Amino acid sequence: MPFSKEDVTRLAFKIYKENKSLDKSIWRLAQLCVIINKNVKNGYDIKPLETDNLVLLIREDVDGALIKASEDEIRDVAEIIYHENPSKSQLDWYIAEKKLLLDEIKNTISQNKK
């Protein structure tokens, strides 16, 4: 079942309470974004909560496990995020959103192993 706005709000508040540094939050968001983008067709065009049917979005070469992200890929995205100068609350929200989306992708992959 897809996650709701309330799910994102709850997780974002939990992340906020962890009180991680801005740099760590930027790195975590970049990491989540890169992993999602590596495992979903046209990942850079996908908006969180855009579709209920993730199985149609999973790349064909993803077979039972997520494609991992390299540190260089994460660093590149982290630099982009850093230069956009997001607030800590924005980061917490986007981390929650991406974490829930990645959990959905993982569940979809495990349920649809070849």
N, C-alpha and C positions, 0 to 999 in steps of 0.2 A: 504494500500500500504506500503510495507517495506520502511524503511528509507535508505538514501544514505550516502555515505562518506561525502558529502557536508553538510548534516543535522548534522552529528556528529561534523564536524569541526565548524559549526556555534554555536552549543550548547556548545562545549568545550571552545570556545572563550568567550561566555557569562559567563560560570562558572569561567573561569580564571579572568574575570573582577570583579567577586564577591569578589575575594581576601580572600577566607576563609583560615584558618590555615591548616597546614599539617595534624594535628590530626583530625580536623573536616572533611577534605576531605577523609582521610582514613576511618573514621567511616561511611561516606555517601556511599562510594564505597562498604564497607563491607555490609551495610544494603541493598543496591540494589542487590548485589550478592546473599545474603541469601534469599531474597524474591523471586528472579527469580528461584533459585534452589529449593525452596520449592513448586513452582507452575508448574514446568516443569519436564516431565519425564527425568530421567538421567541428571538432570540439571547441574551437575558438569562436564559433558562431552560436553555440548552445547557451541559452540562458537558463539558470537554475529554475526549476519548477515549470519548465516550458512544456514538457510532455509527460504523460502518464505511462507511456510504453517505452521504457528504456531499452528493452531488448532490440528494438529497431535501430537504436543509436549506437550500440556496441559494435566496435570494429570487428570484422570477420577474423582477423588474426589474433584476437584475444580469445584464448582457449583455456579457461579454467583458472587463470590467475591474472592479476593486473600487470600491465606493462609498467615497469618502474621508470622513474624520472632520474636523470643524472643531476649531479650537483651543479654543473654548469647551466643546465636548462633552468633549474630552480633559481640560480643566481640572476640570470637574465630577467626572469619575470619579477623577481624581488626588486631589482633596480627600477623597473618600470613602475611598480606599485609605490616604491619609496618616493619617486619623483612626482607622483600624483598627490603626495602629501595628505593621505587619508587620516581622519581622526581615529583614535583608539576604538571608539564605539563603532565606527564603520567597519574597522578591521574585525572586531569581534562578531559583528553581524555576518559579514561575508565568510568568515571562517566557519561559523555555524552552518550557514547555508551550503557551503561547499562540502563540509564534512558529512552532512546528511545526504547530499547528492552522491558523494563517493560511496557511502554506505549502501545506498540504493543500487549503484553500479556493481559493487561487490556482490550483493545478493543476487542481482540479475545474472551475473557471470557464473556464480556457483550453481544457480538453478538451471542454467542453459549450457552446461559443459557438453562438448561434442562427444 
